[in-house]
């Protein structure tokens, strides 16, 4: 083979090597997950457990394997019941608290839930809270986000502002005894540049403003805690359980999608 032919063959081989394989696509690796609520670590993945009354354990589910199980029952005196995990703890034992140090960041929280609850008409149950902490006496003591039912067969996404004004910005039929997936995206902000997004069973939802993003502050006080479980008005409906699986906090929806 003469030198010209050899150069032609080598050039052709180089072009083949540089060309992408048919049927493949280049995809960017997802950003790392900030927190992973792996039940294999037990309840040490949470900052704290609130059982008034109740129990929080790890059980095996036929569909998803190891899950967290929240269980509560009525207080004899008819007062509110709270069985919730509070906050996030990293594998090194440190507590992760979205707060002043995360202002301006965009985060996404995703999880699966299965609720066996039966609220009476007019009684409320909160099944997830993005709960403020360190607020002043003049500011809202809850919020900015709550997922709850009012005993009317509906699941509501409630948005609360620093002044205490709250509104239901999304609703759907409350799912009972079935697995559902959720994700909330938000920008950490004390001002009007804050926002939230919401995903239900893999689909981004439209809020009451007709948009897929709702504006508003997401932080006042020191920090916020992610809380799962069953928190409900007293004199409710006896025994209740909730299962939690695939809980993750990340910087993109892809990091946490169930």
C-alpha positions as CSV (number, residue, x, y, z in Angstrom):
1,X,0.0,0.0,0.0
2,X,1.5,3.4,-1.0
3,X,1.7,6.3,1.4
4,X,-1.3,8.1,-0.1
5,X,-3.6,5.0,0.3
6,X,-2.4,4.5,3.8
7,X,-3.2,8.1,4.7
8,X,-6.7,7.7,3.2
9,X,-7.5,4.5,5.2
10,X,-6.2,6.1,8.5
11,X,-8.3,9.2,7.9
12,X,-11.4,7.0,7.3
13,X,-10.8,5.1,10.5
14,X,-10.4,8.3,12.4
15,X,-13.7,9.6,11.1
16,X,-15.4,6.3,12.2
17,X,-13.9,6.6,15.7
18,X,-15.1,10.2,16.1
19,X,-18.6,9.4,14.9
20,X,-21.3,8.6,17.5
21,X,-22.7,5.1,17.5
22,X,-26.1,4.8,16.0
23,X,-28.8,4.7,18.6
24,X,-26.8,6.4,21.3
25,X,-27.2,9.8,22.8
26,X,-24.9,11.9,25.0
27,X,-26.5,12.6,28.4
28,X,-25.1,14.8,31.2
29,X,-24.7,13.0,34.5
30,X,-27.2,14.2,37.1
31,X,-25.9,16.4,39.9
32,X,-25.2,14.7,43.2
33,X,-28.0,14.1,45.7
34,X,-27.7,16.3,48.8
35,X,-29.5,13.8,51.1
36,X,-30.7,10.2,50.7
37,X,-33.3,8.9,53.1
38,X,-32.3,5.3,52.6
39,X,-34.2,3.1,55.1
40,X,-31.2,0.8,55.3
41,X,-29.7,3.5,57.6
42,X,-32.8,3.4,59.8
43,X,-34.3,6.5,61.4
44,X,-30.8,8.0,61.8
45,X,-31.5,9.7,58.4
46,X,-33.7,12.1,60.2
47,X,-32.7,14.9,62.6
48,X,-35.5,14.0,65.1
49,X,-38.6,11.9,65.7
50,X,-41.9,13.4,67.1
51,X,-44.2,10.7,68.5
52,X,-47.1,12.2,70.4
53,X,-48.3,9.4,70.3
54,X,-46.9,7.0,67.7
55,X,-44.0,5.0,66.4
56,X,-41.7,5.3,63.5
57,X,-40.0,2.1,62.3
58,X,-38.5,0.4,59.2
59,X,-40.7,-2.3,57.6
60,X,-40.6,-4.4,54.4
61,X,-43.2,-3.5,51.8
62,X,-44.2,-5.9,49.0
63,X,-43.8,-3.3,46.3
64,X,-40.8,-1.2,47.3
65,X,-39.0,-3.2,50.0
66,X,-37.7,-1.3,53.0
67,X,-39.8,1.7,53.9
68,X,-40.4,4.0,56.9
69,X,-43.7,3.3,58.7
70,X,-45.4,6.0,60.7
71,X,-48.2,4.9,63.1
72,X,-50.4,6.9,65.4
73,X,-53.7,6.7,67.2
74,X,-56.1,9.0,69.0
75,X,-55.1,10.7,72.2
76,X,-57.5,9.9,75.1
77,X,-58.0,13.6,75.8
78,X,-58.9,14.4,72.2
79,X,-55.9,16.7,71.6
80,X,-53.9,16.7,68.3
81,X,-51.7,13.7,67.4
82,X,-48.3,14.1,65.8
83,X,-46.2,11.3,64.4
84,X,-43.6,12.9,62.2
85,X,-39.9,12.7,61.3
86,X,-38.2,16.1,61.5
87,X,-35.3,17.3,59.4
88,X,-32.5,15.6,57.5
89,X,-29.3,14.0,58.9
90,X,-26.3,13.2,56.6
91,X,-24.3,9.9,56.8
92,X,-21.5,11.7,58.7
93,X,-24.0,12.5,61.5
94,X,-24.4,16.2,60.7
95,X,-27.8,17.8,60.3
96,X,-28.6,19.5,57.0
97,X,-30.9,22.5,57.4
98,X,-31.9,24.7,54.5
99,X,-31.6,28.2,55.8
100,X,-29.6,31.4,55.4
101,X,-26.6,29.5,54.1
102,X,-28.7,28.2,51.2
103,X,-30.4,31.4,50.1
104,X,-30.6,31.6,46.3
105,X,-30.2,27.8,45.9
106,X,-32.7,25.7,43.9
107,X,-33.5,22.4,45.5
108,X,-35.9,19.5,44.8
109,X,-37.3,17.0,47.3
110,X,-38.9,13.8,46.0
111,X,-40.5,10.8,47.8
112,X,-43.1,8.0,47.6
113,X,-46.0,7.7,50.1
114,X,-48.8,5.3,50.9
115,X,-51.3,6.5,53.5
116,X,-53.8,4.5,55.4
117,X,-55.8,7.2,57.2
118,X,-59.5,7.9,57.5
119,X,-60.1,11.5,58.6
120,X,-63.5,12.5,59.8
121,X,-65.3,15.2,57.9
122,X,-64.0,18.6,58.9
123,X,-60.8,17.1,60.5
124,X,-57.4,17.9,59.0
125,X,-54.3,15.7,58.5
126,X,-50.9,17.0,57.3
127,X,-48.9,14.3,55.6
128,X,-45.9,16.5,54.6
129,X,-44.6,19.8,55.9
130,X,-41.8,22.1,54.8
131,X,-41.8,23.7,58.2
132,X,-40.3,27.0,59.3
133,X,-38.2,27.2,62.4
134,X,-36.7,30.2,64.3
135,X,-39.4,32.6,63.2
136,X,-40.4,35.7,65.2
137,X,-43.6,36.0,67.2
138,X,-45.1,38.2,64.6
139,X,-44.4,35.7,61.7
140,X,-46.3,32.6,60.6
141,X,-45.6,29.6,62.9
142,X,-46.0,27.1,60.0
143,X,-45.3,26.9,56.3
144,X,-44.2,27.7,53.7
145,X,-45.5,24.4,52.3
146,X,-48.0,21.8,53.6
147,X,-49.6,18.8,52.0
148,X,-52.8,18.0,53.8
149,X,-56.4,16.8,53.6
150,X,-59.4,18.4,55.3
151,X,-61.5,15.3,55.7
152,X,-63.2,16.1,52.4
153,X,-61.5,13.5,50.2
154,X,-59.1,16.0,48.8
155,X,-55.3,16.5,49.0
156,X,-54.2,20.1,49.1
157,X,-50.9,21.8,48.5
158,X,-51.0,24.8,50.9
159,X,-48.7,27.8,50.6
160,X,-48.2,30.1,53.6
161,X,-46.5,33.4,53.7
162,X,-44.5,35.1,56.5
163,X,-47.5,37.1,57.6
164,X,-49.5,33.9,58.1
165,X,-51.7,34.3,55.1
166,X,-52.2,30.9,53.5
167,X,-53.9,29.5,50.4
168,X,-54.5,26.2,48.7
169,X,-52.8,26.4,45.3
170,X,-53.4,22.9,44.1
171,X,-55.7,20.0,44.9
172,X,-56.5,16.4,43.8
173,X,-58.4,13.4,45.1
174,X,-56.7,12.2,48.3
175,X,-55.0,8.8,47.5
176,X,-55.5,6.1,50.2
177,X,-53.9,2.7,50.4
178,X,-52.0,3.2,47.2
179,X,-48.4,4.3,46.4
180,X,-48.1,7.9,45.0
181,X,-44.9,9.8,44.1
182,X,-44.3,13.5,44.9
183,X,-41.6,16.1,44.3
184,X,-41.4,19.7,45.3
185,X,-38.9,22.2,43.7
186,X,-38.2,25.5,45.3
187,X,-35.8,28.4,45.4
188,X,-34.6,29.4,48.8
189,X,-35.5,33.1,49.2
190,X,-36.8,35.6,51.8
191,X,-38.3,37.7,49.0
192,X,-40.5,37.7,45.9
193,X,-37.9,35.9,43.8
194,X,-38.7,32.7,45.7
195,X,-40.9,30.1,44.1
196,X,-42.1,26.5,44.2
197,X,-43.0,23.7,41.7
198,X,-44.9,20.5,42.3
199,X,-44.8,17.1,40.7
200,X,-47.4,14.3,41.3
201,X,-46.9,10.8,40.0
202,X,-44.2,11.9,37.6
203,X,-46.1,14.9,36.1
204,X,-45.5,18.5,36.8
205,X,-48.7,20.1,38.1
206,X,-50.3,23.5,37.3
207,X,-51.1,25.7,40.2
208,X,-54.2,27.8,40.8
209,X,-52.4,30.8,39.1
210,X,-52.4,28.8,35.8
211,X,-48.6,28.4,36.0
212,X,-46.3,25.5,36.9
213,X,-44.3,27.8,39.2
214,X,-45.8,29.8,42.1
215,X,-43.9,32.8,43.5
216,X,-43.4,33.6,47.1
217,X,-40.9,33.6,50.0
218,X,-39.7,30.2,51.1
219,X,-37.7,31.2,54.2
220,X,-38.3,33.4,57.2
221,X,-36.7,32.8,60.6
222,X,-33.6,30.6,60.8
223,X,-34.2,27.5,58.7
224,X,-36.8,25.0,57.5
225,X,-37.3,21.3,58.2
226,X,-38.7,18.6,55.9
227,X,-41.3,16.6,57.9
228,X,-43.2,13.5,56.9
229,X,-45.8,11.4,58.7
230,X,-49.2,12.0,60.2
231,X,-50.0,15.3,62.0
232,X,-53.7,15.7,62.7
233,X,-56.4,17.5,64.6
234,X,-57.6,15.7,67.7
235,X,-60.6,13.4,68.0
236,X,-59.9,12.1,64.5
237,X,-60.3,8.6,63.3
238,X,-58.4,6.2,65.5
239,X,-55.5,4.2,64.0
240,X,-53.5,5.6,61.1
241,X,-50.4,4.7,59.2
242,X,-48.2,6.2,56.5
243,X,-45.3,4.6,54.5
244,X,-42.4,6.6,53.1
245,X,-39.9,5.4,50.5
246,X,-37.4,6.9,48.0
247,X,-37.0,10.2,49.9
248,X,-34.2,12.3,48.4
249,X,-33.1,15.9,48.3
250,X,-31.2,17.1,45.3
251,X,-30.5,20.1,43.0
252,X,-32.5,18.9,40.0
253,X,-35.8,17.0,39.5
254,X,-33.8,14.2,37.9
255,X,-31.9,13.7,41.2
256,X,-35.1,12.9,43.1
257,X,-37.7,11.6,40.7
258,X,-39.3,8.4,41.8
